[in-house]
């Protein structure tokens, strides 16, 4: 079993269209977890989603959202639940010990 799979089957990665977020998405995909990718630029998210699902045989959903918007956390939470079917604590919150959306 994958070392990350002990946290769940799906990881939420923010800032996934470039930089560190994109690198995290690639590393997590390589470990076999499904992904929900979040960033402002939908075209870049969709391109990465296609790449990762093709290379690793995982499910990849995208959420285009500017995280500087005041209601961004609520919007991402709502769309995440709609796409994945519920919320168990996303993997990055456990790894970095950051609290998830205040619910």
N, C-alpha and C positions, 0 to 999 in steps of 0.2 A: 504494500500500500504506500502511496505517496506520502511524504512527510507533511505536506500541507493539507492533505485530505482529512486529517484528524479534526480540522477546523470546520469542515463542511464541504459541499460540492461546488459552490459558486463563490467567486470573489468579485467584489466591487472595486474597480480601480479608477480613481479620479485623475484628471490631467493626462489621460491615456493617449492623446493624439500626438504627443512628442515627449522628448526628454526622459526624465526619470519615470514618469507614469507609463510611458510606452515600454520602457525597459522592464518595469515590474510586470506589465501585462504579458510580455513575451516569456519572462521567467515562470510566471504562474501557469501560463498555458502549457509550457514545456512539462510542467509537473502534473498536467492532466485535469486541472480544474476548469470548469465552465467559467465564463467571464461576463460581467456587465461593465462595459467601458463608458466612462463619462468624460466629456470635454465639450468645448464650444463648437468645434469644427466637425460637423457631421460627416462631410466627405472623407476626412482623414480617419475618423472613427470607423466608418464603413469599410474603408480600404484595409485597415488593420484587422477588423473583424473577419473579413474574407480570408486574409492571409493566415491568421491564427487558426480559424476553424478548418481550413484546408490542410495546414501542416500538422495539426495535432488532433484532429477529429473531435473537437469540443464544440459546445454551443457557445456562441458569442452574441450578446445583445448590446445595443448601443443606446445611449441617452445623450442627446445634444442639449447641453445646459451650461449657461454661464454661471459659475459658482459664486460670482460676486453679487448676484441678485439676492435681495433680502429674503426671498422665499425659496431659494434654490434647494435648501436641505429638504423642505417639505415636498417639492416637486420631484426631486431625485428619489426620495423615499417612496412616493406614490407610484412612480413609473417602475422602480425596481420591483416593488411588490406585484405590480401588474404583469411584468415580463417574466418574473421568476416564480410567482405564485405564493409569495410570502417572504418573510424576513427572518432569517436566523442571522446572527451577528456576522457581518462581512469580515472576511479574513484579515484585512489590513488593520482593522480596529483592534484585533487581538494581538497581532504581531507587534504593533507599535504602542499598544495599551492606551489608545485614544478612545474616549467615549463616543458612541454612535449618536446619531440624531436623538435629541432629547425627547423620548417617548416613554 
